Amino acid sequence: MKLIIFFILTFFVQIIFGQSNDADTKQKIDSLVQLSRTLTGQSQFEAALETISKAETEARKN
């Protein structure tokens, strides 16, 4: 019984606190994508690729 209550409480805590940074993450990823497009327009392809890699890492983290 204690184990079931523990899992239920853990599940609800993850739902409540796990989604609080969604808007921040989306804004950060959007900014990185926009920066990558700007760098591509300036023919700075390596920097653009690094920026997209950072955006991908951030997206997978959350």
PDB file of N, CA, C and O in Angstrom, chain B, residues numbered from 101:
ATOM      1  N   MET B 101       0.818  -1.190   0.000  1.00  0.00           N
ATOM      2  CA  MET B 101       0.000   0.000   0.000  1.00  0.00           C
ATOM      3  C   MET B 101       0.869   1.265   0.000  1.00  0.00           C
ATOM      4  O   MET B 101       0.604   2.221  -0.730  1.00  0.00           O
ATOM      5  N   LYS B 102       1.913   1.244   0.839  1.00  0.00           N
ATOM      6  CA  LYS B 102       2.810   2.393   0.898  1.00  0.00           C
ATOM      7  C   LYS B 102       3.493   2.607  -0.452  1.00  0.00           C
ATOM      8  O   LYS B 102       3.706   3.742  -0.878  1.00  0.00           O
ATOM      9  N   LEU B 103       3.827   1.530  -1.103  1.00  0.00           N
ATOM     10  CA  LEU B 103       4.504   1.612  -2.403  1.00  0.00           C
ATOM     11  C   LEU B 103       3.587   2.241  -3.453  1.00  0.00           C
ATOM     12  O   LEU B 103       4.038   3.047  -4.267  1.00  0.00           O
ATOM     13  N   ILE B 104       2.329   1.881  -3.439  1.00  0.00           N
ATOM     14  CA  ILE B 104       1.368   2.448  -4.388  1.00  0.00           C
ATOM     15  C   ILE B 104       1.199   3.944  -4.150  1.00  0.00           C
ATOM     16  O   ILE B 104       1.186   4.726  -5.101  1.00  0.00           O
ATOM     17  N   ILE B 105       1.071   4.341  -2.907  1.00  0.00           N
ATOM     18  CA  ILE B 105       0.935   5.765  -2.580  1.00  0.00           C
ATOM     19  C   ILE B 105       2.195   6.526  -2.998  1.00  0.00           C
ATOM     20  O   ILE B 105       2.112   7.636  -3.524  1.00  0.00           O
ATOM     21  N   PHE B 106       3.351   5.924  -2.762  1.00  0.00           N
ATOM     22  CA  PHE B 106       4.608   6.554  -3.168  1.00  0.00           C
ATOM     23  C   PHE B 106       4.644   6.795  -4.670  1.00  0.00           C
ATOM     24  O   PHE B 106       5.007   7.887  -5.109  1.00  0.00           O
ATOM     25  N   PHE B 107       4.278   5.803  -5.461  1.00  0.00           N
ATOM     26  CA  PHE B 107       4.277   5.947  -6.917  1.00  0.00           C
ATOM     27  C   PHE B 107       3.264   6.986  -7.389  1.00  0.00           C
ATOM     28  O   PHE B 107       3.549   7.757  -8.305  1.00  0.00           O
ATOM     29  N   ILE B 108       2.113   7.011  -6.785  1.00  0.00           N
ATOM     30  CA  ILE B 108       1.082   7.994  -7.164  1.00  0.00           C
ATOM     31  C   ILE B 108       1.561   9.409  -6.860  1.00  0.00           C
ATOM     32  O   ILE B 108       1.424  10.301  -7.698  1.00  0.00           O
ATOM     33  N   LEU B 109       2.116   9.623  -5.682  1.00  0.00           N
ATOM     34  CA  LEU B 109       2.616  10.948  -5.318  1.00  0.00           C
ATOM     35  C   LEU B 109       3.783  11.364  -6.216  1.00  0.00           C
ATOM     36  O   LEU B 109       3.860  12.518  -6.639  1.00  0.00           O
ATOM     37  N   THR B 110       4.671  10.446  -6.500  1.00  0.00           N
ATOM     38  CA  THR B 110       5.800  10.740  -7.386  1.00  0.00           C
ATOM     39  C   THR B 110       5.305  11.116  -8.769  1.00  0.00           C
ATOM     40  O   THR B 110       5.817  12.055  -9.380  1.00  0.00           O
ATOM     41  N   PHE B 111       4.324  10.399  -9.263  1.00  0.00           N
ATOM     42  CA  PHE B 111       3.765  10.676 -10.584  1.00  0.00           C
ATOM     43  C   PHE B 111       3.163  12.076 -10.649  1.00  0.00           C
ATOM     44  O   PHE B 111       3.412  12.808 -11.607  1.00  0.00           O
ATOM     45  N   PHE B 112       2.383  12.455  -9.656  1.00  0.00           N
ATOM     46  CA  PHE B 112       1.750  13.769  -9.655  1.00  0.00           C
ATOM     47  C   PHE B 112       2.765  14.903  -9.488  1.00  0.00           C
ATOM     48  O   PHE B 112       2.607  15.969 -10.084  1.00  0.00           O
ATOM     49  N   VAL B 113       3.782  14.683  -8.697  1.00  0.00           N
ATOM     50  CA  VAL B 113       4.818  15.702  -8.530  1.00  0.00           C
ATOM     51  C   VAL B 113       5.546  15.928  -9.856  1.00  0.00           C
ATOM     52  O   VAL B 113       5.854  17.066 -10.208  1.00  0.00           O
ATOM     53  N   GLN B 114       5.818  14.861 -10.584  1.00  0.00           N
ATOM     54  CA  GLN B 114       6.488  14.999 -11.880  1.00  0.00           C
ATOM     55  C   GLN B 114       5.613  15.737 -12.882  1.00  0.00           C
ATOM     56  O   GLN B 114       6.124  16.524 -13.678  1.00  0.00           O
ATOM     57  N   ILE B 115       4.337  15.506 -12.862  1.00  0.00           N
ATOM     58  CA  ILE B 115       3.428  16.197 -13.775  1.00  0.00           C
ATOM     59  C   ILE B 115       3.363  17.684 -13.433  1.00  0.00           C
ATOM     60  O   ILE B 115       3.416  18.531 -14.325  1.00  0.00           O
ATOM     61  N   ILE B 116       3.249  17.996 -12.166  1.00  0.00           N
ATOM     62  CA  ILE B 116       3.101  19.387 -11.747  1.00  0.00           C
ATOM     63  C   ILE B 116       4.376  20.182 -12.013  1.00  0.00           C
ATOM     64  O   ILE B 116       4.316  21.273 -12.581  1.00  0.00           O
ATOM     65  N   PHE B 117       5.519  19.654 -11.614  1.00  0.00           N
ATOM     66  CA  PHE B 117       6.762  20.405 -11.725  1.00  0.00           C
ATOM     67  C   PHE B 117       7.489  20.155 -13.039  1.00  0.00           C
ATOM     68  O   PHE B 117       8.351  20.947 -13.422  1.00  0.00           O
ATOM     69  N   GLY B 118       7.170  19.095 -13.723  1.00  0.00           N
ATOM     70  CA  GLY B 118       7.850  18.761 -14.965  1.00  0.00           C
ATOM     71  C   GLY B 118       7.484  19.657 -16.129  1.00  0.00           C
ATOM     72  O   GLY B 118       8.264  19.766 -17.074  1.00  0.00           O
ATOM     73  N   GLN B 119       6.338  20.298 -16.100  1.00  0.00           N
ATOM     74  CA  GLN B 119       5.889  21.103 -17.225  1.00  0.00           C
ATOM     75  C   GLN B 119       6.012  22.602 -16.970  1.00  0.00           C
ATOM     76  O   GLN B 119       5.580  23.400 -17.802  1.00  0.00           O
ATOM     77  N   SER B 120       6.576  22.991 -15.871  1.00  0.00           N
ATOM     78  CA  SER B 120       6.633  24.410 -15.540  1.00  0.00           C
ATOM     79  C   SER B 120       7.608  25.182 -16.422  1.00  0.00           C
ATOM     80  O   SER B 120       7.433  26.387 -16.603  1.00  0.00           O
ATOM     81  N   ASN B 121       8.612  24.540 -16.968  1.00  0.00           N
ATOM     82  CA  ASN B 121       9.613  25.217 -17.774  1.00  0.00           C
ATOM     83  C   ASN B 121       9.348  25.098 -19.268  1.00  0.00           C
ATOM     84  O   ASN B 121      10.213  25.447 -20.072  1.00  0.00           O
ATOM     85  N   ASP B 122       8.188  24.621 -19.654  1.00  0.00           N
ATOM     86  CA  ASP B 122       7.872  24.424 -21.064  1.00  0.00           C
ATOM     87  C   ASP B 122       7.982  25.711 -21.879  1.00  0.00           C
ATOM     88  O   ASP B 122       8.597  25.713 -22.946  1.00  0.00           O
ATOM     89  N   ALA B 123       7.406  26.783 -21.402  1.00  0.00           N
ATOM     90  CA  ALA B 123       7.417  28.047 -22.144  1.00  0.00           C
ATOM     91  C   ALA B 123       8.836  28.596 -22.265  1.00  0.00           C
ATOM     92  O   ALA B 123       9.219  29.108 -23.316  1.00  0.00           O
ATOM     93  N   ASP B 124       9.609  28.490 -21.196  1.00  0.00           N
ATOM     94  CA  ASP B 124      10.994  28.955 -21.233  1.00  0.00           C
ATOM     95  C   ASP B 124      11.816  28.152 -22.235  1.00  0.00           C
ATOM     96  O   ASP B 124      12.626  28.707 -22.977  1.00  0.00           O
ATOM     97  N   THR B 125      11.599  26.861 -22.247  1.00  0.00           N
ATOM     98  CA  THR B 125      12.336  25.995 -23.161  1.00  0.00           C
ATOM     99  C   THR B 125      11.980  26.308 -24.607  1.00  0.00           C
ATOM    100  O   THR B 125      12.865  26.388 -25.459  1.00  0.00           O
ATOM    101  N   LYS B 126      10.699  26.485 -24.891  1.00  0.00           N
ATOM    102  CA  LYS B 126      10.280  26.802 -26.257  1.00  0.00           C
ATOM    103  C   LYS B 126      10.881  28.116 -26.727  1.00  0.00           C
ATOM    104  O   LYS B 126      11.328  28.226 -27.868  1.00  0.00           O
ATOM    105  N   GLN B 127      10.893  29.108 -25.853  1.00  0.00           N
ATOM    106  CA  GLN B 127      11.450  30.409 -26.211  1.00  0.00           C
ATOM    107  C   GLN B 127      12.953  30.293 -26.462  1.00  0.00           C
ATOM    108  O   GLN B 127      13.473  30.900 -27.398  1.00  0.00           O
ATOM    109  N   LYS B 128      13.642  29.529 -25.642  1.00  0.00           N
ATOM    110  CA  LYS B 128      15.082  29.353 -25.804  1.00  0.00           C
ATOM    111  C   LYS B 128      15.397  28.651 -27.123  1.00  0.00           C
ATOM    112  O   LYS B 128      16.322  29.042 -27.834  1.00  0.00           O
ATOM    113  N   ILE B 129      14.623  27.609 -27.447  1.00  0.00           N
ATOM    114  CA  ILE B 129      14.833  26.875 -28.694  1.00  0.00           C
ATOM    115  C   ILE B 129      14.521  27.760 -29.890  1.00  0.00           C
ATOM    116  O   ILE B 129      15.262  27.755 -30.872  1.00  0.00           O
ATOM    117  N   ASP B 130      13.439  28.517 -29.821  1.00  0.00           N
ATOM    118  CA  ASP B 130      13.093  29.432 -30.913  1.00  0.00           C
ATOM    119  C   ASP B 130      14.196  30.462 -31.144  1.00  0.00           C
ATOM    120  O   ASP B 130      14.524  30.779 -32.288  1.00  0.00           O
ATOM    121  N   SER B 131      14.761  30.977 -30.069  1.00  0.00           N
ATOM    122  CA  SER B 131      15.847  31.952 -30.193  1.00  0.00           C
ATOM    123  C   SER B 131      17.079  31.327 -30.839  1.00  0.00           C
ATOM    124  O   SER B 131      17.739  31.953 -31.669  1.00  0.00           O
ATOM    125  N   LEU B 132      17.383  30.098 -30.456  1.00  0.00           N
ATOM    126  CA  LEU B 132      18.534  29.416 -31.046  1.00  0.00           C
ATOM    127  C   LEU B 132      18.320  29.132 -32.526  1.00  0.00           C
ATOM    128  O   LEU B 132      19.251  29.261 -33.320  1.00  0.00           O
ATOM    129  N   VAL B 133      17.112  28.751 -32.904  1.00  0.00           N
ATOM    130  CA  VAL B 133      16.801  28.498 -34.312  1.00  0.00           C
ATOM    131  C   VAL B 133      16.895  29.793 -35.110  1.00  0.00           C
ATOM    132  O   VAL B 133      17.440  29.805 -36.214  1.00  0.00           O
ATOM    133  N   GLN B 134      16.376  30.862 -34.566  1.00  0.00           N
ATOM    134  CA  GLN B 134      16.451  32.158 -35.244  1.00  0.00           C
ATOM    135  C   GLN B 134      17.908  32.595 -35.414  1.00  0.00           C
ATOM    136  O   GLN B 134      18.284  33.095 -36.474  1.00  0.00           O
ATOM    137  N   LEU B 135      18.713  32.412 -34.393  1.00  0.00           N
ATOM    138  CA  LEU B 135      20.135  32.742 -34.479  1.00  0.00           C
ATOM    139  C   LEU B 135      20.817  31.894 -35.545  1.00  0.00           C
ATOM    140  O   LEU B 135      21.653  32.390 -36.300  1.00  0.00           O
ATOM    141  N   SER B 136      20.457  30.613 -35.605  1.00  0.00           N
ATOM    142  CA  SER B 136      21.031  29.728 -36.615  1.00  0.00           C
ATOM    143  C   SER B 136      20.680  30.191 -38.027  1.00  0.00           C
ATOM    144  O   SER B 136      21.526  30.153 -38.920  1.00  0.00           O
ATOM    145  N   ARG B 137      19.457  30.621 -38.230  1.00  0.00           N
ATOM    146  CA  ARG B 137      19.052  31.128 -39.549  1.00  0.00           C
ATOM    147  C   ARG B 137      19.823  32.393 -39.910  1.00  0.00           C
ATOM    148  O   ARG B 137      20.227  32.574 -41.059  1.00  0.00           O
ATOM    149  N   THR B 138      20.022  33.259 -38.935  1.00  0.00           N
ATOM    150  CA  THR B 138      20.792  34.480 -39.177  1.00  0.00           C
ATOM    151  C   THR B 138      22.234  34.143 -39.550  1.00  0.00           C
ATOM    152  O   THR B 138      22.797  34.721 -40.480  1.00  0.00           O
ATOM    153  N   LEU B 139      22.816  33.210 -38.823  1.00  0.00           N
ATOM    154  CA  LEU B 139      24.197  32.809 -39.110  1.00  0.00           C
ATOM    155  C   LEU B 139      24.309  32.143 -40.484  1.00  0.00           C
ATOM    156  O   LEU B 139      25.295  32.346 -41.191  1.00  0.00           O
ATOM    157  N   THR B 140      23.312  31.357 -40.860  1.00  0.00           N
ATOM    158  CA  THR B 140      23.309  30.736 -42.183  1.00  0.00           C
ATOM    159  C   THR B 140      23.239  31.807 -43.260  1.00  0.00           C
ATOM    160  O   THR B 140      23.925  31.703 -44.277  1.00  0.00           O
ATOM    161  N   GLY B 141      22.428  32.829 -43.056  1.00  0.00           N
ATOM    162  CA  GLY B 141      22.326  33.930 -44.008  1.00  0.00           C
ATOM    163  C   GLY B 141      23.631  34.695 -44.154  1.00  0.00           C
ATOM    164  O   GLY B 141      23.891  35.308 -45.189  1.00  0.00           O
ATOM    165  N   GLN B 142      24.446  34.653 -43.112  1.00  0.00           N
ATOM    166  CA  GLN B 142      25.742  35.332 -43.136  1.00  0.00           C
ATOM    167  C   GLN B 142      26.869  34.378 -43.556  1.00  0.00           C
ATOM    168  O   GLN B 142      28.047  34.719 -43.443  1.00  0.00           O
ATOM    169  N   SER B 143      26.513  33.207 -44.030  1.00  0.00           N
ATOM    170  CA  SER B 143      27.457  32.163 -44.479  1.00  0.00           C
ATOM    171  C   SER B 143      28.385  31.680 -43.362  1.00  0.00           C
ATOM    172  O   SER B 143      29.517  31.274 -43.626  1.00  0.00           O
ATOM    173  N   GLN B 144      27.916  31.724 -42.143  1.00  0.00           N
ATOM    174  CA  GLN B 144      28.671  31.180 -41.011  1.00  0.00           C
ATOM    175  C   GLN B 144      28.076  29.819 -40.658  1.00  0.00           C
ATOM    176  O   GLN B 144      27.403  29.662 -39.639  1.00  0.00           O
ATOM    177  N   PHE B 145      28.336  28.847 -41.516  1.00  0.00           N
ATOM    178  CA  PHE B 145      27.652  27.565 -41.436  1.00  0.00           C
ATOM    179  C   PHE B 145      28.061  26.738 -40.217  1.00  0.00           C
ATOM    180  O   PHE B 145      27.224  26.054 -39.628  1.00  0.00           O
ATOM    181  N   GLU B 146      29.317  26.790 -39.839  1.00  0.00           N
ATOM    182  CA  GLU B 146      29.754  26.013 -38.670  1.00  0.00           C
ATOM    183  C   GLU B 146      29.103  26.531 -37.386  1.00  0.00           C
ATOM    184  O   GLU B 146      28.660  25.747 -36.546  1.00  0.00           O
ATOM    185  N   ALA B 147      29.049  27.833 -37.246  1.00  0.00           N
ATOM    186  CA  ALA B 147      28.403  28.419 -36.059  1.00  0.00           C
ATOM    187  C   ALA B 147      26.904  28.106 -36.058  1.00  0.00           C
ATOM    188  O   ALA B 147      26.318  27.847 -35.006  1.00  0.00           O
ATOM    189  N   ALA B 148      26.294  28.130 -37.237  1.00  0.00           N
ATOM    190  CA  ALA B 148      24.864  27.806 -37.349  1.00  0.00           C
ATOM    191  C   ALA B 148      24.616  26.356 -36.948  1.00  0.00           C
ATOM    192  O   ALA B 148      23.643  26.053 -36.258  1.00  0.00           O
ATOM    193  N   LEU B 149      25.504  25.461 -37.385  1.00  0.00           N
ATOM    194  CA  LEU B 149      25.361  24.043 -37.044  1.00  0.00           C
ATOM    195  C   LEU B 149      25.514  23.825 -35.540  1.00  0.00           C
ATOM    196  O   LEU B 149      24.773  23.037 -34.953  1.00  0.00           O
ATOM    197  N   GLU B 150      26.455  24.506 -34.921  1.00  0.00           N
ATOM    198  CA  GLU B 150      26.630  24.399 -33.468  1.00  0.00           C
ATOM    199  C   GLU B 150      25.397  24.913 -32.729  1.00  0.00           C
ATOM    200  O   GLU B 150      24.984  24.343 -31.719  1.00  0.00           O
ATOM    201  N   THR B 151      24.818  25.988 -33.240  1.00  0.00           N
ATOM    202  CA  THR B 151      23.626  26.561 -32.611  1.00  0.00           C
ATOM    203  C   THR B 151      22.448  25.600 -32.701  1.00  0.00           C
ATOM    204  O   THR B 151      21.705  25.428 -31.735  1.00  0.00           O
ATOM    205  N   ILE B 152      22.282  24.978 -33.857  1.00  0.00           N
ATOM    206  CA  ILE B 152      21.196  24.000 -34.015  1.00  0.00           C
ATOM    207  C   ILE B 152      21.431  22.790 -33.117  1.00  0.00           C
ATOM    208  O   ILE B 152      20.478  22.226 -32.580  1.00  0.00           O
ATOM    209  N   SER B 153      22.685  22.386 -32.949  1.00  0.00           N
ATOM    210  CA  SER B 153      23.004  21.272 -32.050  1.00  0.00           C
ATOM    211  C   SER B 153      22.616  21.621 -30.624  1.00  0.00           C
ATOM    212  O   SER B 153      22.085  20.778 -29.901  1.00  0.00           O
ATOM    213  N   LYS B 154      22.876  22.853 -30.211  1.00  0.00           N
ATOM    214  CA  LYS B 154      22.479  23.285 -28.864  1.00  0.00           C
ATOM    215  C   LYS B 154      20.965  23.261 -28.715  1.00  0.00           C
ATOM    216  O   LYS B 154      20.448  22.860 -27.671  1.00  0.00           O
ATOM    217  N   ALA B 155      20.255  23.686 -29.747  1.00  0.00           N
ATOM    218  CA  ALA B 155      18.780  23.684 -29.704  1.00  0.00           C
ATOM    219  C   ALA B 155      18.263  22.260 -29.602  1.00  0.00           C
ATOM    220  O   ALA B 155      17.324  21.989 -28.854  1.00  0.00           O
ATOM    221  N   GLU B 156      18.867  21.354 -30.346  1.00  0.00           N
ATOM    222  CA  GLU B 156      18.444  19.950 -30.310  1.00  0.00           C
ATOM    223  C   GLU B 156      18.705  19.346 -28.936  1.00  0.00           C
ATOM    224  O   GLU B 156      17.870  18.614 -28.405  1.00  0.00           O
ATOM    225  N   THR B 157      19.853  19.650 -28.369  1.00  0.00           N
ATOM    226  CA  THR B 157      20.177  19.150 -27.026  1.00  0.00           C
ATOM    227  C   THR B 157      19.187  19.676 -25.997  1.00  0.00           C
ATOM    228  O   THR B 157      18.731  18.937 -25.124  1.00  0.00           O
ATOM    229  N   GLU B 158      18.867  20.937 -26.107  1.00  0.00           N
ATOM    230  CA  GLU B 158      17.896  21.552 -25.176  1.00  0.00           C
ATOM    231  C   GLU B 158      16.514  20.913 -25.337  1.00  0.00           C
ATOM    232  O   GLU B 158      15.823  20.676 -24.346  1.00  0.00           O
ATOM    233  N   ALA B 159      16.115  20.637 -26.560  1.00  0.00           N
ATOM    234  CA  ALA B 159      14.806  20.029 -26.803  1.00  0.00           C
ATOM    235  C   ALA B 159      14.742  18.615 -26.235  1.00  0.00           C
ATOM    236  O   ALA B 159      13.730  18.213 -25.661  1.00  0.00           O
ATOM    237  N   ARG B 160      15.813  17.876 -26.396  1.00  0.00           N
ATOM    238  CA  ARG B 160      15.827  16.493 -25.877  1.00  0.00           C
ATOM    239  C   ARG B 160      15.900  16.449 -24.371  1.00  0.00           C
ATOM    240  O   ARG B 160      15.397  15.517 -23.744  1.00  0.00           O
ATOM    241  N   LYS B 161      16.533  17.465 -23.781  1.00  0.00           N
ATOM    242  CA  LYS B 161      16.657  17.526 -22.329  1.00  0.00           C
ATOM    243  C   LYS B 161      15.283  17.700 -21.681  1.00  0.00           C
ATOM    244  O   LYS B 161      15.027  17.187 -20.592  1.00  0.00           O
ATOM    245  N   ASN B 162      14.415  18.423 -22.361  1.00  0.00           N
ATOM    246  CA  ASN B 162      13.091  18.681 -21.801  1.00  0.00           C
ATOM    247  C   ASN B 162      12.104  17.949 -22.593  1.00  0.00           C
ATOM    248  O   ASN B 162      10.909  18.015 -22.305  1.00  0.00           O
TER     249      ASN B 162
END
